[in-house]
Amino acid sequence: MSDDPETVRQIAELARDTRPLVVLDVDEVVLEFLTPFIGFLDHHGHDFRTDSFRLHGNVIDRATGTAAGQETVDAFLEGFFTQQEDWQIVAPGAAEAMGRLGEKAEIVMLTAMPHVHHGRRRALLDRAGIKAPLVTTEKAKGPAVSLLAGERTAPVAFVDDIPYNHVSVAKHFPRAGLFHLMANKSLRPLLPALPDSVTEVADWIEAEAAIIEALSL
């Protein structure tokens, strides 16, 4: 079980489903994140460099040329999530693929984001015509995926851009099919090694085909 009580509460409120399950990350999977976040930073006089697969240490104050401190980067992230409806857009092909997959599978979006922003993200997704349930979590994703799967015997697919989320799901729900997808591919060469069980997909065309095969839809 997830050790995030609010995540547990949100999952408990979902209607039970026995169909195959697709659990989707939101940032960089359903919505673009890095590209609009770079635009947000630019608006606030900062640049983003791609020296490593992380945010902290890569946000540069344009006026001084120095890396912004952790508190500053955290404040930018908080500001971005607060204003996400003004910055984020749907990743190419995501809405269409989700619509087709949703005809035969249950889709749940699982986003690692402070719970306080759930309403803003829900409004953004609704405005984009994406109606799948949204669950926020501030803890590891593996226990949440296991809880979402419940007692169903149907196959489960998990799509995310962060390697440690795949590691967490592989640990807590080993039979999930794992797929790595990034809307902005500029950081892909800097990725930590993915577990052997993870399938890399380049875009939603590849992701949809891989999920259909994995879930026998």
N, C-alpha and C positions, 0 to 999 in steps of 0.2 A: 504493500500500500504506500502511496505517496506520503512523504512526511511534511507536505504542505497542506494544512487543513482546508484552506480556501480552494485549492485545486480539488481536493476530495469532495468538497461540497458541490462544486460546479459539475463534476462528473456524475455525482449522485442524482443531479437534477435532469440529466439527459434521459431521453426515452431509450428503453432497452431495444437492442437490435441484434439479430443473429446472422445478418449477412456478413460477407467479407468486409474488413475494416481497413480504411486508409487514413492514417494519421499524418497530417501535414504540418510542418513548421510554417510560420507565416513570413517572417523577415527573410528575404532572399529566395523564398519558395513561392508563396502566394503573392506577396507584395515585394516590390523592389525596396531594398534598404540602403545598400552602400552608395549607390549613385545619388539618391536624394539626400543622404546624410552628408556626402561630400559637398553638395550644393548648399545645404544648411550651414556647414562649416564655413564655406566661402562667404556666405552672407554675413557671417560674424567675424570675418577677418582672419580665418584660419584655413590652412591647407591640409590635405591628407596625403601622406606618402605611403608607398607600399613596400616597406622594408621587411615586414614580418606579418604573420597572420594574427593580428591583434589590433585593437583600436588604441589602447594606451601606449604611448611612446611614438605613435605615428601621426598624431594631430599636432601641427606646427603653427605657432603664432607667426603670422606673416610679418608683423611689425618688428619682431625681434629675431626671427629665425630659430627660435628654441622650441623644444617639445613642450606642449602643455602638460601640466601636472595632472595627477589622477583625479583630484577634486574638480578641476576645470573640465576634463573630459566627461566625467560623470554628470556634471551640470549640463553640458551640451547634449548628452544622451537624454537626460530628463526633459530638457527643453524640446528636443526633437520629438520625443514620444508625446509630449503635451500638444505639440502642433502637427502631429503626424497627418491629420486630415488635409493640411495645406501642402504637404511635401510628397507623401508616398502615393504610388500608383501601382496598379496590378501588374505583376510580372507577365511578360508576353506569353500568351497561350494558356495561362493558368485557369482563367475563368471558364474557357471553353472546354478544356480537358476535365475540369472538376464537374462541369455539367454532365458530360458524357459518363464519367466514372460513377457519378452519383445515381445514375439510373439502375445500377446493379450492385453498388456497394455503399456502405455507410462511410461518410467522410466526416472527420472531426479535425479541426485545426487546433494545434497545441502550441502556444507561443510563450517563449521565455521572456516575460515582461512583468514589471510591477503590476499587481492586481488593480491598482488605482486607475490604470489606463485602459482597463477592459472596455468600458463604455465608449471611449473615443475610438478604439480599434473596431469595435462592433459597428459603430456608426459609419466608419470609413468603408468597411467591407460591405455593409448593407447598401451604401451609396453606389458601390461598384457592382451590385447585383449578386454578390457572393453570400449565400444564405446558410452555409454549413455551420454547425455549432462551433463556438469558439471557447476554448479553455485556456486560461492563463496559469502560469506556474512560475514560482520563484525558486524552485528546487530542481533536482535532476529529473530528466524526462522519462527515464526507464520505468520507475515505479508508476508514473502516471499512465504510460502506455499499457502496462500490465493491467492496471485498474480499468482502463477503457476497454480493453479486450474482454475482461471478465471471464465468464465460463464458456464463451462461444468456442466452437470447434472450427469455424471457418478461418481461412488464412487472413493474415494481417500484414499490411505494408506500412513502412515508416519512411518519410521523406524529410530530409533536413540538410542544412549546409555546414553544420558544426561537427567535427569529428567526435568530440567527447560525448555529444548527445547520442551518436550511434553506439559508442562504447557502452553507455548507460543502458540503452534499450537492449543491446545484445546480452548484457548481464542479467537484466531483470525480466526480459521476455525473449528468450533465445530463438523462438520459432518465427519471429517477425522477419519479413523481407526488408532489407535495408537499402535505401537509395539516396545517393548524395547528389544534390542539385544546388546550383548557385546562379542567380539571375545575373549578377556581375561577376565575371570570371577573372578579373584582374588579380585576385588573391589566390587563385587556384594553384599556381606554381609554388606558393609558400605554405600550402596546407601541410599540417602534420600527417604522417602516414595514416591512411584509413585502414580499419580492420579488413581482413581478407573477405569477410562476409558482406562487405558493402559494395554495391554496384554503382559506379559513377554514370550519371546521365547528363548530357550536355544541355538539354532544354526540355520543355514540356512535351514536345513531340516524342522524344526518346523516353521520357518519364512515363507518359501515358501508356506507351506500348509495353514497357517493362512491367508496370503495375498490372496491366491486363493479363500478361503472361503469368506473373507471380501468383495472382489471385484466381486464375482460371476463369476470368469473367467472359 
